[in-house]
Amino acid sequence: MYETPEQAVITRVDDHKLNNLTMAVYVLQALSLFVGVTAIVAVIVNYVKLPDVIGTRYESHFRWQIKTFWWALAGYLVGGLLTVVLVGFLILAITWIWFIYRVVKGYLAFNDGKAIEGR
């Protein structure tokens, strides 16, 4: 079955919206390095819009962004708790650098129009 011209326009508009939304989440994640609350906004957007991206090229990015949030949160919590014994500062620094890596790697794949590979 072929797409009607109207369906093709709707598909392009929806794709454009999902593209902008995926980029916005990467921006929110990057901003969270300085203003932590934007990461919470980003993951909420991920969960709310996840059903809309299932089966699209954006699904891998949403899943990547969600995993990045939860693993970073775990790293920050463990690091924060262990600052009492000083090793926590190292864990916090490693988590921060790892988070930057995840955002950059994900955004570069997104910018290239590719699905994000990895865990």
The first five atom37 places (N, CA, C, CB, O) and aatype in JSON, in Angstrom:
{
  "aatype": [12, 18, 6, 16, 14, 6, 5, 0, 19, 9, 16, 1, 19, 3, 3, 8, 11, 10, 2, 2, 10, 16, 12, 0, 19, 18, 19, 10, 5, 0, 10, 15, 10, 13, 19, 7, 19, 16, 0, 9, 19, 0, 19, 9, 19, 2, 18, 19, 11, 10, 14, 3, 19, 9, 7, 16, 1, 18, 6, 15, 8, 13, 1, 17, 5, 9, 11, 16, 13, 17, 17, 0, 10, 0, 7, 18, 10, 19, 7, 7, 10, 10, 16, 19, 19, 10, 19, 7, 13, 10, 9, 10, 0, 9, 16, 17, 9, 17, 13, 9, 18, 1, 19, 19, 11, 7, 18, 10, 0, 13, 2, 3, 7, 11, 0, 9, 6, 7, 1],
  "atom_mask": [
    [1, 1, 1, 1, 1],
    [1, 1, 1, 1, 1],
    [1, 1, 1, 1, 1],
    [1, 1, 1, 1, 1],
    [1, 1, 1, 1, 1],
    [1, 1, 1, 1, 1],
    [1, 1, 1, 1, 1],
    [1, 1, 1, 1, 1],
    [1, 1, 1, 1, 1],
    [1, 1, 1, 1, 1],
    [1, 1, 1, 1, 1],
    [1, 1, 1, 1, 1],
    [1, 1, 1, 1, 1],
    [1, 1, 1, 1, 1],
    [1, 1, 1, 1, 1],
    [1, 1, 1, 1, 1],
    [1, 1, 1, 1, 1],
    [1, 1, 1, 1, 1],
    [1, 1, 1, 1, 1],
    [1, 1, 1, 1, 1],
    [1, 1, 1, 1, 1],
    [1, 1, 1, 1, 1],
    [1, 1, 1, 1, 1],
    [1, 1, 1, 1, 1],
    [1, 1, 1, 1, 1],
    [1, 1, 1, 1, 1],
    [1, 1, 1, 1, 1],
    [1, 1, 1, 1, 1],
    [1, 1, 1, 1, 1],
    [1, 1, 1, 1, 1],
    [1, 1, 1, 1, 1],
    [1, 1, 1, 1, 1],
    [1, 1, 1, 1, 1],
    [1, 1, 1, 1, 1],
    [1, 1, 1, 1, 1],
    [1, 1, 1, 0, 1],
    [1, 1, 1, 1, 1],
    [1, 1, 1, 1, 1],
    [1, 1, 1, 1, 1],
    [1, 1, 1, 1, 1],
    [1, 1, 1, 1, 1],
    [1, 1, 1, 1, 1],
    [1, 1, 1, 1, 1],
    [1, 1, 1, 1, 1],
    [1, 1, 1, 1, 1],
    [1, 1, 1, 1, 1],
    [1, 1, 1, 1, 1],
    [1, 1, 1, 1, 1],
    [1, 1, 1, 1, 1],
    [1, 1, 1, 1, 1],
    [1, 1, 1, 1, 1],
    [1, 1, 1, 1, 1],
    [1, 1, 1, 1, 1],
    [1, 1, 1, 1, 1],
    [1, 1, 1, 0, 1],
    [1, 1, 1, 1, 1],
    [1, 1, 1, 1, 1],
    [1, 1, 1, 1, 1],
    [1, 1, 1, 1, 1],
    [1, 1, 1, 1, 1],
    [1, 1, 1, 1, 1],
    [1, 1, 1, 1, 1],
    [1, 1, 1, 1, 1],
    [1, 1, 1, 1, 1],
    [1, 1, 1, 1, 1],
    [1, 1, 1, 1, 1],
    [1, 1, 1, 1, 1],
    [1, 1, 1, 1, 1],
    [1, 1, 1, 1, 1],
    [1, 1, 1, 1, 1],
    [1, 1, 1, 1, 1],
    [1, 1, 1, 1, 1],
    [1, 1, 1, 1, 1],
    [1, 1, 1, 1, 1],
    [1, 1, 1, 0, 1],
    [1, 1, 1, 1, 1],
    [1, 1, 1, 1, 1],
    [1, 1, 1, 1, 1],
    [1, 1, 1, 0, 1],
    [1, 1, 1, 0, 1],
    [1, 1, 1, 1, 1],
    [1, 1, 1, 1, 1],
    [1, 1, 1, 1, 1],
    [1, 1, 1, 1, 1],
    [1, 1, 1, 1, 1],
    [1, 1, 1, 1, 1],
    [1, 1, 1, 1, 1],
    [1, 1, 1, 0, 1],
    [1, 1, 1, 1, 1],
    [1, 1, 1, 1, 1],
    [1, 1, 1, 1, 1],
    [1, 1, 1, 1, 1],
    [1, 1, 1, 1, 1],
    [1, 1, 1, 1, 1],
    [1, 1, 1, 1, 1],
    [1, 1, 1, 1, 1],
    [1, 1, 1, 1, 1],
    [1, 1, 1, 1, 1],
    [1, 1, 1, 1, 1],
    [1, 1, 1, 1, 1],
    [1, 1, 1, 1, 1],
    [1, 1, 1, 1, 1],
    [1, 1, 1, 1, 1],
    [1, 1, 1, 1, 1],
    [1, 1, 1, 1, 1],
    [1, 1, 1, 0, 1],
    [1, 1, 1, 1, 1],
    [1, 1, 1, 1, 1],
    [1, 1, 1, 1, 1],
    [1, 1, 1, 1, 1],
    [1, 1, 1, 1, 1],
    [1, 1, 1, 1, 1],
    [1, 1, 1, 0, 1],
    [1, 1, 1, 1, 1],
    [1, 1, 1, 1, 1],
    [1, 1, 1, 1, 1],
    [1, 1, 1, 1, 1],
    [1, 1, 1, 0, 1],
    [1, 1, 1, 1, 1]
  ],
  "atom_positions": [
    [[0.84, -1.18, 0.0], [0.0, 0.0, 0.0], [0.89, 1.25, 0.0], [-0.96, -0.01, 1.22], [1.87, 1.32, 0.74]],
    [[0.54, 2.2, -0.82], [1.32, 3.43, -0.95], [0.78, 4.52, -0.04], [1.33, 3.91, -2.4], [-0.41, 4.56, 0.29]],
    [[1.68, 5.41, 0.36], [1.31, 6.56, 1.17], [0.63, 7.6, 0.3], [2.54, 7.17, 1.87], [1.05, 7.87, -0.82]],
    [[-0.42, 8.18, 0.82], [-1.03, 9.32, 0.13], [-0.15, 10.53, 0.38], [-2.52, 9.57, 0.61], [0.65, 10.52, 1.32]],
    [[-0.27, 11.58, -0.43], [0.52, 12.79, -0.17], [0.26, 13.37, 1.22], [0.2, 13.85, -1.23], [1.18, 13.89, 1.85]],
    [[-0.96, 13.27, 1.7], [-1.29, 13.78, 3.03], [-0.56, 12.98, 4.11], [-2.81, 13.73, 3.27], [-0.05, 13.55, 5.07]],
    [[-0.51, 11.65, 3.95], [0.18, 10.81, 4.91], [1.68, 11.09, 4.89], [-0.08, 9.33, 4.62], [2.33, 11.09, 5.94]],
    [[2.23, 11.33, 3.71], [3.66, 11.63, 3.6], [3.99, 12.93, 4.33], [4.07, 11.73, 2.12], [5.02, 13.01, 5.0]],
    [[3.13, 13.94, 4.22], [3.36, 15.21, 4.9], [3.29, 15.01, 6.41], [2.32, 16.27, 4.45], [4.12, 15.54, 7.15]],
    [[2.29, 14.25, 6.87], [2.16, 13.98, 8.3], [3.38, 13.24, 8.8], [0.87, 13.17, 8.59], [3.9, 13.56, 9.87]],
    [[3.86, 12.26, 8.05], [5.03, 11.49, 8.45], [6.25, 12.4, 8.56], [5.3, 10.36, 7.43], [7.01, 12.29, 9.53]],
    [[6.45, 13.3, 7.59], [7.59, 14.22, 7.64], [7.48, 15.18, 8.82], [7.7, 15.01, 6.33], [8.47, 15.47, 9.48]],
    [[6.27, 15.66, 9.09], [6.06, 16.57, 10.22], [6.34, 15.85, 11.53], [4.62, 17.14, 10.22], [7.03, 16.38, 12.4]],
    [[5.82, 14.63, 11.67], [6.06, 13.85, 12.88], [7.55, 13.56, 13.05], [5.27, 12.54, 12.85], [8.09, 13.65, 14.15]],
    [[8.22, 13.2, 11.96], [9.65, 12.92, 12.03], [10.42, 14.17, 12.45], [10.17, 12.4, 10.66], [11.35, 14.1, 13.25]],
    [[10.03, 15.3, 11.92], [10.69, 16.56, 12.28], [10.49, 16.87, 13.76], [10.13, 17.73, 11.41], [11.42, 17.31, 14.44]],
    [[9.28, 16.64, 14.27], [9.01, 16.88, 15.69], [9.85, 15.95, 16.58], [7.51, 16.69, 15.99], [10.42, 16.4, 17.57]],
    [[9.91, 14.68, 16.22], [10.7, 13.72, 17.0], [12.18, 14.05, 16.92], [10.44, 12.29, 16.51], [12.91, 13.88, 17.9]],
    [[12.62, 14.5, 15.76], [14.02, 14.92, 15.61], [14.33, 16.08, 16.55], [14.31, 15.32, 14.13], [15.33, 16.05, 17.27]],
    [[13.47, 17.09, 16.56], [13.69, 18.24, 17.44], [13.62, 17.85, 18.9], [12.66, 19.33, 17.15], [14.39, 18.35, 19.72]],
    [[12.7, 16.95, 19.23], [12.55, 16.51, 20.61], [13.79, 15.75, 21.08], [11.3, 15.64, 20.76], [14.26, 15.95, 22.2]],
    [[14.31, 14.88, 20.24], [15.51, 14.12, 20.58], [16.69, 15.07, 20.8], [15.85, 13.1, 19.48], [17.46, 14.9, 21.75]],
    [[16.83, 16.06, 19.92], [17.9, 17.03, 20.09], [17.7, 17.84, 21.38], [17.98, 17.97, 18.88], [18.66, 18.11, 22.09]],
    [[16.46, 18.22, 21.67], [16.18, 18.99, 22.89], [16.57, 18.2, 24.14], [14.68, 19.37, 22.95], [17.09, 18.78, 25.09]],
    [[16.34, 16.9, 24.13], [16.7, 16.09, 25.29], [18.23, 16.05, 25.45], [16.13, 14.65, 25.16], [18.73, 16.13, 26.57]],
    [[18.95, 15.92, 24.35], [20.42, 15.97, 24.44], [20.88, 17.32, 25.0], [21.06, 15.72, 23.06], [21.8, 17.37, 25.81]],
    [[20.24, 18.4, 24.58], [20.6, 19.73, 25.09], [20.3, 19.82, 26.58], [19.84, 20.83, 24.31], [21.11, 20.33, 27.35]],
    [[19.13, 19.32, 26.99], [18.78, 19.33, 28.41], [19.77, 18.52, 29.23], [17.36, 18.79, 28.62], [20.15, 18.91, 30.33]],
    [[20.19, 17.37, 28.69], [21.18, 16.57, 29.4], [22.5, 17.32, 29.51], [21.38, 15.23, 28.69], [23.13, 17.3, 30.57]],
    [[22.92, 17.97, 28.45], [24.17, 18.72, 28.49], [24.07, 19.87, 29.5], [24.53, 19.26, 27.09], [25.01, 20.12, 30.26]],
    [[22.95, 20.55, 29.51], [22.75, 21.65, 30.47], [22.76, 21.15, 31.91], [21.44, 22.37, 30.19], [23.13, 21.88, 32.83]],
    [[22.35, 19.9, 32.09], [22.28, 19.36, 33.45], [23.66, 19.23, 34.09], [21.6, 18.0, 33.44], [23.77, 19.07, 35.31]],
    [[24.7, 19.3, 33.3], [26.05, 19.3, 33.87], [26.28, 20.53, 34.73], [27.1, 19.23, 32.76], [27.14, 20.54, 35.6]],
    [[25.49, 21.56, 34.48], [25.62, 22.81, 35.22], [24.37, 23.14, 36.03], [25.92, 23.94, 34.27], [24.46, 23.79, 37.08]],
    [[23.21, 22.69, 35.54], [21.92, 22.91, 36.22], [21.23, 21.55, 36.26], [21.02, 24.01, 35.46], [20.49, 21.19, 35.34]],
    [[21.47, 20.8, 37.32], [21.05, 19.4, 37.41], [19.59, 19.1, 37.12], [0.0, 0.0, 0.0], [19.27, 18.02, 36.63]],
    [[18.7, 20.03, 37.41], [17.27, 19.77, 37.26], [16.87, 19.5, 35.81], [16.47, 20.94, 37.81], [15.85, 18.86, 35.57]],
    [[17.64, 19.98, 34.85], [17.25, 19.76, 33.46], [17.35, 18.28, 33.07], [18.13, 20.59, 32.53], [16.68, 17.85, 32.13]],
    [[18.16, 17.51, 33.77], [18.22, 16.07, 33.51], [16.9, 15.4, 33.88], [19.38, 15.42, 34.28], [16.46, 14.45, 33.22]],
    [[16.27, 15.89, 34.94], [14.98, 15.34, 35.35], [13.92, 15.67, 34.3], [14.56, 15.9, 36.73], [13.1, 14.83, 33.95]],
    [[13.94, 16.89, 33.8], [13.01, 17.28, 32.74], [13.24, 16.4, 31.51], [13.18, 18.79, 32.37], [12.28, 15.92, 30.9]],
    [[14.5, 16.18, 31.17], [14.83, 15.37, 29.99], [14.31, 13.94, 30.12], [16.34, 15.34, 29.78], [13.73, 13.41, 29.17]],
    [[14.51, 13.32, 31.27], [14.07, 11.92, 31.41], [12.54, 11.83, 31.46], [14.68, 11.3, 32.69], [11.98, 10.83, 31.02]],
    [[11.88, 12.84, 31.98], [10.42, 12.86, 31.94], [9.94, 12.92, 30.49], [9.86, 14.06, 32.75], [9.03, 12.2, 30.11]],
    [[10.56, 13.78, 29.69], [10.22, 13.86, 28.27], [10.45, 12.51, 27.61], [11.07, 14.96, 27.56], [9.62, 12.04, 26.83]],
    [[11.59, 11.86, 27.93], [11.87, 10.54, 27.37], [10.76, 9.55, 27.66], [13.19, 10.01, 27.91], [10.29, 8.85, 26.76]],
    [[10.34, 9.48, 28.9], [9.32, 8.51, 29.27], [7.94, 8.85, 28.69], [9.22, 8.42, 30.78], [7.21, 7.95, 28.28]],
    [[7.6, 10.12, 28.65], [6.29, 10.53, 28.12], [6.2, 10.27, 26.62], [6.03, 12.02, 28.42], [5.17, 9.82, 26.13]],
    [[7.28, 10.55, 25.9], [7.25, 10.43, 24.44], [7.79, 9.09, 23.92], [8.06, 11.54, 23.83], [7.79, 8.85, 22.72]],
    [[8.24, 8.21, 24.81], [8.77, 6.92, 24.38], [7.8, 6.14, 23.48], [9.11, 6.08, 25.58], [8.24, 5.59, 22.47]],
    [[6.51, 6.08, 23.81], [5.6, 5.35, 22.9], [5.58, 5.91, 21.48], [4.2, 5.36, 23.47], [5.33, 5.17, 20.53]],
    [[5.83, 7.2, 21.32], [5.81, 7.82, 20.0], [7.03, 7.48, 19.16], [5.7, 9.32, 20.13], [6.99, 7.57, 17.93]],
    [[8.12, 7.09, 19.81], [9.36, 6.81, 19.06], [9.6, 5.33, 18.83], [10.53, 7.4, 19.8], [10.54, 4.96, 18.13]],
    [[8.76, 4.47, 19.4], [8.93, 3.03, 19.21], [8.9, 2.72, 17.71], [7.82, 2.23, 19.97], [7.97, 3.1, 17.0]],
    [[9.93, 2.01, 17.27], [10.01, 1.61, 15.87], [10.6, 2.67, 14.95], [0.0, 0.0, 0.0], [10.69, 2.46, 13.74]],
    [[11.02, 3.81, 15.51], [11.64, 4.85, 14.69], [13.14, 4.87, 14.95], [11.01, 6.24, 14.99], [13.64, 4.15, 15.82]],
    [[13.83, 5.67, 14.2], [15.28, 5.79, 14.41], [15.62, 6.51, 15.7], [15.92, 6.52, 13.25], [16.77, 6.53, 16.12]],
    [[14.61, 7.1, 16.33], [14.84, 7.84, 17.58], [14.73, 6.95, 18.82], [13.84, 8.98, 17.68], [15.15, 7.35, 19.9]],
    [[14.18, 5.76, 18.67], [13.99, 4.88, 19.82], [15.31, 4.57, 20.53], [13.31, 3.58, 19.39], [15.38, 4.62, 21.75]],
    [[16.35, 4.25, 19.77], [17.63, 3.92, 20.4], [18.18, 5.11, 21.17], [18.64, 3.45, 19.34], [18.81, 4.95, 22.21]],
    [[17.95, 6.3, 20.66], [18.43, 7.5, 21.35], [17.67, 7.73, 22.66], [18.3, 8.73, 20.45], [18.26, 8.08, 23.67]],
    [[16.36, 7.52, 22.63], [15.57, 7.69, 23.86], [16.01, 6.68, 24.9], [14.06, 7.53, 23.57], [16.16, 7.02, 26.08]],
    [[16.22, 5.44, 24.49], [16.65, 4.41, 25.45], [18.06, 4.73, 25.98], [16.64, 3.0, 24.78], [18.33, 4.54, 27.16]],
    [[18.92, 5.22, 25.12], [20.28, 5.64, 25.51], [20.2, 6.77, 26.52], [21.1, 6.08, 24.26], [20.91, 6.76, 27.53]],
    [[19.35, 7.74, 26.26], [19.21, 8.9, 27.16], [18.65, 8.47, 28.51], [18.3, 9.95, 26.52], [19.09, 8.97, 29.55]],
    [[17.7, 7.56, 28.5], [17.11, 7.08, 29.76], [18.16, 6.33, 30.58], [15.89, 6.16, 29.48], [18.3, 6.56, 31.78]],
    [[18.9, 5.43, 29.93], [19.96, 4.69, 30.64], [21.03, 5.63, 31.17], [20.6, 3.64, 29.72], [21.53, 5.46, 32.28]],
    [[21.37, 6.62, 30.37], [22.37, 7.6, 30.81], [21.91, 8.28, 32.09], [22.64, 8.64, 29.72], [22.7, 8.44, 33.02]],
    [[20.65, 8.7, 32.14], [20.12, 9.37, 33.33], [20.22, 8.47, 34.55], [18.66, 9.79, 33.1], [20.76, 8.88, 35.58]],
    [[19.7, 7.24, 34.45], [19.64, 6.37, 35.64], [21.01, 5.94, 36.12], [18.81, 5.14, 35.33], [21.25, 5.91, 37.33]],
    [[21.93, 5.62, 35.21], [23.27, 5.23, 35.63], [24.02, 6.42, 36.23], [24.05, 4.65, 34.46], [24.77, 6.26, 37.19]],
    [[23.83, 7.6, 35.66], [24.47, 8.79, 36.22], [23.91, 9.08, 37.61], [24.28, 10.01, 35.29], [24.66, 9.41, 38.52]],
    [[22.6, 8.97, 37.76], [22.0, 9.2, 39.08], [22.58, 8.23, 40.1], [20.45, 9.05, 39.0], [22.91, 8.62, 41.22]],
    [[22.72, 6.96, 39.72], [23.31, 5.97, 40.63], [24.74, 6.35, 40.98], [23.27, 4.56, 39.99], [25.14, 6.27, 42.14]],
    [[25.52, 6.76, 39.97], [26.89, 7.16, 40.22], [26.99, 8.37, 41.15], [0.0, 0.0, 0.0], [27.84, 8.41, 42.03]],
    [[26.1, 9.34, 40.94], [26.12, 10.54, 41.79], [25.68, 10.21, 43.22], [25.21, 11.62, 41.2], [26.22, 10.77, 44.17]],
    [[24.72, 9.31, 43.37], [24.29, 8.92, 44.72], [25.39, 8.18, 45.47], [23.02, 8.05, 44.64], [25.69, 8.47, 46.62]],
    [[25.98, 7.21, 44.79], [27.08, 6.45, 45.43], [28.25, 7.38, 45.73], [27.55, 5.28, 44.52], [28.8, 7.35, 46.83]],
    [[28.61, 8.21, 44.76], [29.7, 9.15, 44.98], [29.41, 10.12, 46.11], [0.0, 0.0, 0.0], [30.28, 10.42, 46.92]],
    [[28.18, 10.62, 46.16], [27.79, 11.54, 47.22], [27.87, 10.9, 48.59], [0.0, 0.0, 0.0], [28.33, 11.52, 49.55]],
    [[27.41, 9.65, 48.69], [27.46, 8.95, 49.97], [28.9, 8.66, 50.4], [26.68, 7.64, 49.88], [29.22, 8.68, 51.59]],
    [[29.76, 8.39, 49.43], [31.14, 8.02, 49.76], [32.09, 9.22, 49.87], [31.67, 7.08, 48.71], [33.29, 9.03, 50.09]],
    [[31.57, 10.43, 49.74], [32.45, 11.59, 49.94], [32.96, 11.65, 51.37], [31.71, 12.89, 49.6], [33.98, 12.27, 51.65]],
    [[32.24, 10.99, 52.28], [32.66, 10.94, 53.68], [34.04, 10.29, 53.79], [31.63, 10.17, 54.54], [34.85, 10.67, 54.64]],
    [[34.29, 9.31, 52.94], [35.59, 8.62, 52.98], [36.47, 9.05, 51.8], [35.38, 7.1, 52.97], [37.41, 8.34, 51.43]],
    [[36.16, 10.17, 51.23], [36.93, 10.84, 50.18], [36.92, 10.16, 48.81], [38.32, 10.98, 50.61], [37.05, 10.84, 47.8]],
    [[36.78, 8.85, 48.75], [36.74, 8.17, 47.45], [35.52, 8.63, 46.64], [36.72, 6.64, 47.64], [35.51, 8.52, 45.42]],
    [[34.52, 9.12, 47.32], [33.32, 9.6, 46.65], [33.6, 10.72, 45.66], [0.0, 0.0, 0.0], [32.93, 10.82, 44.64]],
    [[34.59, 11.56, 45.96], [34.93, 12.65, 45.05], [35.45, 12.11, 43.72], [35.96, 13.57, 45.69], [35.17, 12.66, 42.66]],
    [[36.2, 11.03, 43.79], [36.69, 10.38, 42.58], [35.51, 9.79, 41.79], [37.72, 9.28, 42.92], [35.44, 9.93, 40.57]],
    [[34.6, 9.14, 42.49], [33.43, 8.56, 41.84], [32.58, 9.65, 41.2], [32.58, 7.76, 42.84], [32.1, 9.48, 40.08]],
    [[32.4, 10.77, 41.88], [31.64, 11.89, 41.32], [32.31, 12.43, 40.05], [31.5, 13.02, 42.36], [31.63, 12.72, 39.06]],
    [[33.63, 12.56, 40.08], [34.35, 13.06, 38.91], [34.25, 12.09, 37.73], [35.83, 13.3, 39.26], [34.02, 12.5, 36.6]],
    [[34.41, 10.81, 38.01], [34.31, 9.8, 36.95], [32.9, 9.78, 36.38], [34.68, 8.39, 37.5], [32.73, 9.68, 35.16]],
    [[31.89, 9.87, 37.23], [30.5, 9.89, 36.77], [30.26, 11.1, 35.88], [29.53, 9.89, 37.96], [29.61, 10.99, 34.84]],
    [[30.77, 12.26, 36.28], [30.58, 13.48, 35.51], [31.21, 13.34, 34.12], [31.18, 14.68, 36.25], [30.6, 13.72, 33.12]],
    [[32.43, 12.81, 34.06], [33.12, 12.62, 32.78], [32.39, 11.57, 31.93], [34.59, 12.19, 33.01], [32.23, 11.75, 30.73]],
    [[31.94, 10.49, 32.56], [31.2, 9.44, 31.85], [29.91, 10.02, 31.28], [30.88, 8.26, 32.8], [29.54, 9.69, 30.15]],
    [[29.24, 10.87, 32.03], [28.0, 11.5, 31.56], [28.28, 12.36, 30.33], [27.36, 12.34, 32.69], [27.52, 12.32, 29.36]],
    [[29.34, 13.14, 30.37], [29.71, 13.95, 29.22], [29.95, 13.05, 28.0], [30.98, 14.8, 29.52], [29.48, 13.34, 26.9]],
    [[30.68, 11.97, 28.21], [30.94, 11.02, 27.13], [29.64, 10.5, 26.52], [31.79, 9.85, 27.64], [29.49, 10.46, 25.3]],
    [[28.71, 10.1, 27.38], [27.44, 9.54, 26.88], [26.64, 10.57, 26.09], [26.6, 9.03, 28.06], [26.08, 10.25, 25.04]],
    [[26.59, 11.79, 26.57], [25.83, 12.84, 25.87], [26.5, 13.14, 24.52], [25.74, 14.13, 26.73], [25.81, 13.26, 23.51]],
    [[27.81, 13.27, 24.52], [28.52, 13.58, 23.27], [28.4, 12.43, 22.27], [30.01, 13.87, 23.56], [28.1, 12.65, 21.1]],
    [[28.62, 11.2, 22.74], [28.53, 10.04, 21.83], [27.13, 9.92, 21.25], [28.91, 8.75, 22.57], [26.97, 9.69, 20.05]],
    [[26.12, 10.07, 22.1], [24.74, 9.98, 21.63], [24.41, 11.09, 20.65], [0.0, 0.0, 0.0], [23.8, 10.84, 19.61]],
    [[24.8, 12.3, 20.98], [24.49, 13.42, 20.09], [25.19, 13.28, 18.74], [24.89, 14.75, 20.74], [24.6, 13.57, 17.7]],
    [[26.44, 12.84, 18.74], [27.16, 12.67, 17.47], [26.49, 11.63, 16.58], [28.61, 12.28, 17.73], [26.38, 11.82, 15.37]],
    [[26.04, 10.53, 17.17], [25.31, 9.51, 16.39], [24.0, 10.1, 15.88], [25.04, 8.24, 17.25], [23.63, 9.89, 14.72]],
    [[23.3, 10.82, 16.73], [22.04, 11.47, 16.35], [22.28, 12.45, 15.2], [21.4, 12.2, 17.56], [21.53, 12.46, 14.23]],
    [[23.32, 13.26, 15.31], [23.64, 14.25, 14.3], [23.97, 13.61, 12.96], [24.8, 15.11, 14.77], [23.7, 14.19, 11.91]],
    [[24.55, 12.41, 13.0], [24.87, 11.67, 11.79], [23.67, 10.89, 11.25], [26.01, 10.72, 12.06], [23.77, 10.22, 10.23]],
    [[22.53, 10.97, 11.94], [21.33, 10.26, 11.5], [21.37, 8.78, 11.77], [0.0, 0.0, 0.0], [20.66, 8.01, 11.13]],
    [[22.21, 8.36, 12.73], [22.37, 6.93, 13.05], [21.71, 6.6, 14.37], [23.86, 6.55, 13.1], [21.55, 7.45, 15.24]],
    [[21.33, 5.34, 14.48], [20.9, 4.84, 15.78], [22.13, 4.75, 16.66], [20.17, 3.45, 15.65], [23.24, 4.57, 16.16]],
    [[21.94, 4.85, 17.97], [23.06, 4.79, 18.89], [23.27, 3.32, 19.28], [22.82, 5.69, 20.15], [22.33, 2.63, 19.68]],
    [[24.49, 2.88, 19.17], [24.84, 1.51, 19.51], [25.47, 1.5, 20.89], [25.79, 0.9, 18.46], [26.11, 2.47, 21.29]],
    [[25.31, 0.45, 21.6], [25.98, 0.31, 22.88], [24.98, 0.21, 24.02], [0.0, 0.0, 0.0], [23.77, 0.19, 23.81]],
    [[25.52, 0.15, 25.19], [24.69, 0.0, 26.38], [24.61, 1.26, 27.15], [25.2, -1.09, 27.26], [23.95, 1.32, 28.19]]
  ]
}
